[in-house]
Amino acid sequence: MRQYNPKLFKMSHFTNQVVLITGGCSGIGRAAAFLFAQAGAKVFLADLSEKAGDETVEAIEKIGAEAAFARIDVTDFEDVERMVEDCIQRFGGIDILVNSAGILGPRSRTERYTLDDFQQVMNVNVNGVFYGIKAVIPHFLAKKSGTIVNLASVAGVLGFANHIAYAASKHAVIGMTKTAALEYAKHHIRVNAVCPAFTNTPMLENAFVNDETDYYEALQNAIPMKRFANPDEIAEAILYAASPAASFMTGHALILDGGLTSL
Ligand SMILES: NC(=O)c1ccc[n+]([C@@H]2O[C@H](COP(=O)([O-])OP(=O)(O)OC[C@H]3O[C@@H](n4cnc5c(N)ncnc54)[C@H](O)[C@@H]3O)[C@@H](O)[C@H]2O)c1
């Protein structure tokens, strides 16, 4: 029988682990980057903005951890391949990939949702995650270990009125998570998804473009806990999914929703 081991739940087991985080310079990805860094990991951030990248690297280095940044667009497979190569060159390998880059897309009913907007959301949220998995897996297979955590959403298990592309894309992220988990389970590679409900990040702030208090309150009231998540609460779950404490968990969609899907 396995002994209860309090050390398993201490964060020190990320010491010298290399964590590659797409969308790592904002919101949930940034919160996870700081938590991993505090837990002893080296973090490689991949995101669109050079300025946000430099700022985040500097802030992480200030807490005494190692960090690096690459400007990439996750919709460009060559960028994603280069990101993986740069990370391996900089830190000697990759132990954990967190696919956090994502966009919400406009709020619009389906008959008015433009084809371009649909394509753009699918491109970032679906192609981006597929490219990340595809690019890192050869490295994980070669070293016979590795863990991937994909950011899905409660919109990956529920409908999301006025966000058809986002809901479609997050259902797809869960499908890709389960499929990759099956393909690589026997190769000691775990693949899981984290599914938050509304979380206080720039993505959510930008959704209230016209300071729509009514819409904001309606969303908050829809959550049984009557509040949105903090990015740190989602980051904790990402660390758990990536840690040895979750060693038998793969293909799982871990829901953090303040009770929403229990309604
Ligand atoms: N905030 C929420 O309410 C919420 C809820 C459920 C799921 N999520 C998911 O969590 C993830 C992180 O969201 P967040 O709230 O932190 O958003 P955010 O907007 O704060 O951060 C997303 C990051 O992704 C980056 N990004 C966007 N498109 C990119 C591209 N093409 N290439 C590279 N980087 C790109 C952005 O620059 C940004 O830094 C997303 O996948 C999102 O769908 C968020």
The ligand as an SDF file (V2000), in Angstrom:
LIG
                    3D

 44 48  0  0  0  0  0  0  0  0999 V2000
  -10.4190   33.7820  -18.2080 N   0  0  0  0  0  0  0  0  0  0  0  0
  -11.4190   32.9180  -18.2740 C   0  0  0  0  0  0  0  0  0  0  0  0
  -12.5480   33.1990  -17.8540 O   0  0  0  0  0  0  0  0  0  0  0  0
  -11.1820   31.5240  -18.8400 C   0  0  0  0  0  0  0  0  0  0  0  0
  -12.1240   30.5330  -18.5500 C   0  0  0  0  0  0  0  0  0  0  0  0
  -11.9280   29.2590  -19.0840 C   0  0  0  0  0  0  0  0  0  0  0  0
  -10.8340   28.9900  -19.8730 C   0  0  0  0  0  0  0  0  0  0  0  0
   -9.9390   29.9700  -20.1280 N   0  0  0  0  0  0  0  0  0  0  0  0
   -8.8140   29.6230  -20.9990 C   0  0  0  0  0  0  0  0  0  0  0  0
   -7.5920   29.8120  -20.3100 O   0  0  0  0  0  0  0  0  0  0  0  0
   -6.5610   30.1800  -21.2300 C   0  0  0  0  0  0  0  0  0  0  0  0
   -5.8930   31.4470  -20.7530 C   0  0  0  0  0  0  0  0  0  0  0  0
   -6.8620   32.4840  -20.7630 O   0  0  0  0  0  0  0  0  0  0  0  0
   -6.6820   33.8450  -19.9320 P   0  0  0  0  0  0  0  0  0  0  0  0
   -7.9860   34.1400  -19.3160 O   0  0  0  0  0  0  0  0  0  0  0  0
   -5.4640   33.7600  -19.1160 O   0  0  0  0  0  0  0  0  0  0  0  0
   -6.5150   34.8510  -21.1640 O   0  0  0  0  0  0  0  0  0  0  0  0
   -5.5190   36.0690  -21.3900 P   0  0  0  0  0  0  0  0  0  0  0  0
   -6.0760   36.8180  -22.5510 O   0  0  0  0  0  0  0  0  0  0  0  0
   -5.2580   36.7940  -20.1170 O   0  0  0  0  0  0  0  0  0  0  0  0
   -4.1630   35.3250  -21.8260 O   0  0  0  0  0  0  0  0  0  0  0  0
   -4.0780   34.6170  -23.0220 C   0  0  0  0  0  0  0  0  0  0  0  0
   -2.6720   34.7490  -23.5560 C   0  0  0  0  0  0  0  0  0  0  0  0
   -2.6290   34.0280  -24.7970 O   0  0  0  0  0  0  0  0  0  0  0  0
   -1.8810   34.7880  -25.7100 C   0  0  0  0  0  0  0  0  0  0  0  0
   -2.2540   34.4800  -27.0840 N   0  0  0  0  0  0  0  0  0  0  0  0
   -3.4320   34.7210  -27.7050 C   0  0  0  0  0  0  0  0  0  0  0  0
   -3.3690   34.3550  -28.9940 N   0  0  0  0  0  0  0  0  0  0  0  0
   -2.1120   33.8700  -29.1970 C   0  0  0  0  0  0  0  0  0  0  0  0
   -1.4230   33.3840  -30.3290 C   0  0  0  0  0  0  0  0  0  0  0  0
   -2.0050   33.3050  -31.5270 N   0  0  0  0  0  0  0  0  0  0  0  0
   -0.1480   32.9770  -30.1740 N   0  0  0  0  0  0  0  0  0  0  0  0
    0.4800   33.0710  -28.9680 C   0  0  0  0  0  0  0  0  0  0  0  0
   -0.1250   33.5490  -27.8530 N   0  0  0  0  0  0  0  0  0  0  0  0
   -1.4000   33.9550  -27.9780 C   0  0  0  0  0  0  0  0  0  0  0  0
   -2.2140   36.2430  -25.3760 C   0  0  0  0  0  0  0  0  0  0  0  0
   -1.2370   37.1270  -25.8870 O   0  0  0  0  0  0  0  0  0  0  0  0
   -2.2590   36.2010  -23.8590 C   0  0  0  0  0  0  0  0  0  0  0  0
   -0.9960   36.4750  -23.3070 O   0  0  0  0  0  0  0  0  0  0  0  0
   -7.2490   30.3150  -22.5960 C   0  0  0  0  0  0  0  0  0  0  0  0
   -7.0550   29.1390  -23.3400 O   0  0  0  0  0  0  0  0  0  0  0  0
   -8.7070   30.5030  -22.2240 C   0  0  0  0  0  0  0  0  0  0  0  0
   -9.5700   30.0990  -23.2530 O   0  0  0  0  0  0  0  0  0  0  0  0
  -10.0750   31.2280  -19.6300 C   0  0  0  0  0  0  0  0  0  0  0  0
  1  2  1  0
  2  3  2  0
  2  4  1  0
  4  5  1  0
  4 44  2  0
  5  6  2  0
  6  7  1  0
  7  8  2  0
  8  9  1  0
  8 44  1  0
  9 10  1  0
  9 42  1  0
 10 11  1  0
 11 12  1  0
 11 40  1  0
 12 13  1  0
 13 14  1  0
 14 15  2  0
 14 16  1  0
 14 17  1  0
 17 18  1  0
 18 19  2  0
 18 20  1  0
 18 21  1  0
 21 22  1  0
 22 23  1  0
 23 24  1  0
 23 38  1  0
 24 25  1  0
 25 26  1  0
 25 36  1  0
 26 27  1  0
 26 35  1  0
 27 28  2  0
 28 29  1  0
 29 30  1  0
 29 35  2  0
 30 31  1  0
 30 32  2  0
 32 33  1  0
 33 34  2  0
 34 35  1  0
 36 37  1  0
 36 38  1  0
 38 39  1  0
 40 41  1  0
 40 42  1  0
 42 43  1  0
M  CHG  2   8   1  16  -1
M  END
$$$$
